[in-house]
Amino acid sequence: MNRLVVRCRRFLCALDFHSLRKLVVAVVGGSVVLVGVALLVLPGPAFLVIPLGLAILATEFLWARRWLKRARAMLPNGDQPPTPPGPAAAGLGAPETAPSPAPPAPDRRPR
């Protein structure tokens, strides 16, 4: 047991900040991607979680950045900015007509 503790201490002391950051990003991003893959068969938002995990991994890994670009290209309007709303959405179009009121209900009281 003592040898294991000594080896772990040597390993952690040999890591610099960049290597430690890369390791943390790999563990967190990989875990999020694995949860997303599990959500493909379980109920949940897999198509939101997987790109989130890829985005985390893309902060440190070039291959994840490429996969994220491919995933964005598959989406409709994935590489285009959102279109601005038209004049009707801004209230400049034709005014909406109010629905006609319902006819009064017949009087069902006994006479």
QUIGIRA-V571627 format. One record per residue. N is the residue number from 0. PSI is psi in degrees with one decimal (none if undefined). NEAR is the number of other ideal C-beta (glycine too) atoms within 10 Angstrom. D_LAST is the distance of its C-alpha to the last C-alpha in Angstrom with 2 decimals. Layout:
[[N:PSI:NEAR:D_LAST] [N:PSI:NEAR:D_LAST]]
This chain:
[[0:-36.7:5:96.66] [1:-36.8:6:98.85] [2:-38.3:7:99.80] [3:-41.5:8:96.17] [4:-41.6:9:95.53] [5:-42.8:10:98.63] [6:-41.2:10:97.62] [7:-41.5:10:94.11] [8:-42.4:10:95.58] [9:-42.1:9:98.02] [10:-46.0:9:95.27] [11:-33.0:9:93.02] [12:-28.1:7:95.95] [13:-18.3:8:96.97] [14:135.5:12:93.55] [15:179.4:8:93.20] [16:-41.6:7:89.95] [17:-42.0:9:89.26] [18:-39.8:10:89.77] [19:-41.2:11:87.56] [20:-42.5:13:84.80] [21:-40.3:15:85.10] [22:-43.8:12:84.89] [23:-42.2:11:81.76] [24:-40.3:17:80.07] [25:-41.5:15:81.00] [26:-46.6:10:79.60] [27:-48.9:13:76.33] [28:-41.4:21:75.71] [29:-37.9:14:76.72] [30:-40.8:12:74.39] [31:-40.8:19:71.44] [32:-42.1:20:72.29] [33:-37.9:13:72.57] [34:-39.7:16:69.17] [35:-39.6:20:67.78] [36:-38.5:14:69.44] [37:-32.7:12:67.93] [38:-8.1:16:64.49] [39:-33.8:11:64.91] [40:-17.9:8:64.15] [41:159.3:9:62.18] [42:125.2:6:58.82] [43:172.0:13:59.53] [44:70.3:10:60.44] [45:-34.8:16:63.85] [46:-4.2:12:63.96] [47:-34.2:10:63.81] [48:-40.0:19:66.13] [49:-49.2:21:68.99] [50:-30.0:19:69.46] [51:-44.3:15:69.29] [52:-39.4:21:72.14] [53:-35.9:24:74.06] [54:-37.5:15:73.63] [55:-46.1:19:75.10] [56:-30.7:21:77.97] [57:-14.6:19:78.52] [58:-20.7:12:79.58] [59:-21.2:16:82.82] [60:131.2:16:83.24] [61:-37.2:8:83.77] [62:-36.5:10:82.61] [63:-33.9:21:79.18] [64:-40.3:15:78.97] [65:-44.2:12:79.66] [66:-38.1:17:77.01] [67:-39.0:17:74.48] [68:-41.3:13:75.34] [69:-39.1:11:74.84] [70:-38.2:15:71.47] [71:-34.4:13:70.38] [72:-27.2:9:71.60] [73:-25.7:7:69.36] [74:145.8:11:66.22] [75:135.3:5:64.56] [76:26.5:9:65.55] [77:-32.0:11:67.72] [78:6.8:8:70.59] [79:145.2:8:68.67] [80:155.4:6:67.14] [81:143.1:6:63.36] [82:142.6:7:62.23] [83:152.4:7:60.71] [84:153.9:8:57.04] [85:-179.2:9:56.30] [86:-27.5:9:55.03] [87:-34.8:11:51.38] [88:-27.1:9:51.79] [89:-1.8:9:53.31] [90:13.5:8:50.42] [91:-7.0:8:52.55] [92:-162.5:10:50.97] [93:137.0:7:47.95] [94:142.9:7:44.97] [95:139.3:8:42.24] [96:140.0:6:39.03] [97:141.8:6:35.93] [98:146.4:6:33.41] [99:142.7:6:30.49] [100:150.1:6:27.31] [101:147.8:6:24.73] [102:151.7:6:21.72] [103:147.5:6:18.58] [104:145.2:6:16.48] [105:150.4:5:13.29] [106:119.8:6:10.03] [107:14.6:5:8.96] [108:143.6:4:6.41] [109:144.7:3:3.82] [110:none:3:0.00]]
